[in-house]
């Protein structure tokens, strides 16, 4: 079992920046995929960005060029740097850990990001 603790969500104005962090603990497999998803009110949860333990990334077109995902394997932590925030970025952001070999995954509790115009 892997536990995830997110932090960094806040209320920010349009054009502002935030940095989300997600620290993983527990039975972390060396080869894993960590990522960020978000869910806005009344909408389905959607992928924002993922990063493998080797550093390969996948970023949604809607945030490409504005959001950057990174990780520190020594700290088992993944980050999401969000710049040029828009009102449509308002959502609860969830961290996800996946062990692709065991086909198991864990979710964090979510952190609220609100972009005010």
N, C-alpha and C positions, 0 to 999 in steps of 0.2 A: 504494500500500500504506500502511495506517495501522497503527501500533504502539500498543498499549495497555499501560500499567503500572499495576496496582492496588496499593493499600496500605491498611492500617488494620485488617485482620482480626486477631482476638485471641480469647482465652478470657475470657468475662465471665459474671457471675452473673445469674440471673433478675432481671428488672427493671432491669438495667443498660443502658448506652448505648454505642454505637460509631459512629464516622464513617469510612466508606470513601471513598477517593479513587481516581480513575482519570484518569491523564494521557495524552492522545493526542498522537501526533507523526506526521509524515510528510505524505502527500498528503491533507490534510483539506479536504473540500468544505465550502463556506460553509454550505450548507443540509444539515443532517444530523440524525440521531436517535441519541442515546446512551442507554444504559440499563444496568440491572443485572438479572441473572438469577441463580438459585441452583439448586444441585443437592445434595440430601441423599443419603446412602448408600441405594442400592437404588431410588431414585426418578428420574423424568425431570427434566430441567432445566426450570425454570419461570420465567416473567416475574415480576419484582418491581416494577420501575418503569422508565418511559422518559421522556425529555424531549427535545423538539425544540430546534433552535438558536434558535427563536423563543420558547421557554419553555413550550410546552404540555406538560402532563404526563399520564401514564397510570399509575395505581398499582393494584396487585393488591388485591382486597378483603381478603385475609388480612393485609395489613400497613397498610391504610389507617388513618390516624389515629395510627399509631406511627412509620412511616417517612416521610421527606421526601427527595425527589430535587431537586437543584439543579445548576447549572452556572455556570462562569465561562468565557465564550467567549474572552476575551482570553488565558486560560491553557490553553484547550482541555482543560479538566478538568471532570469530573462528580463529584458527591458524593452519598453516601447517608447521611443521618443516621438512625440506628436507635435508637429509644427503647423503653422497656418491653419489652425483649427476652424472648422465651420459649424454652423448650427446642426447640420445633418450628421455630425460626428457625435452628437449627444446620444449616450447609451450607457448601459452597464457593460463594462469590459471584463471579460472572464479569461483567466489564464488556464491553459490546458497542457497537461503532460501526457505523452504517449510513448509506450514501449511497443514499437512496431513488430518486434519479434514475438512477443507474448500476446499481441493484440489487446492490450489493456491500456486504460487511460484514466486520468483523474482531472477533476475540475476544481478551480478555486471558487471562493464564495462570491467573487465579483466586486468591482469597484466602480462607483458612479462617476462618469464624466459628463459635465453639463457645459455646453458652449452657449453663452448668452450673446444676443445681438443687441 
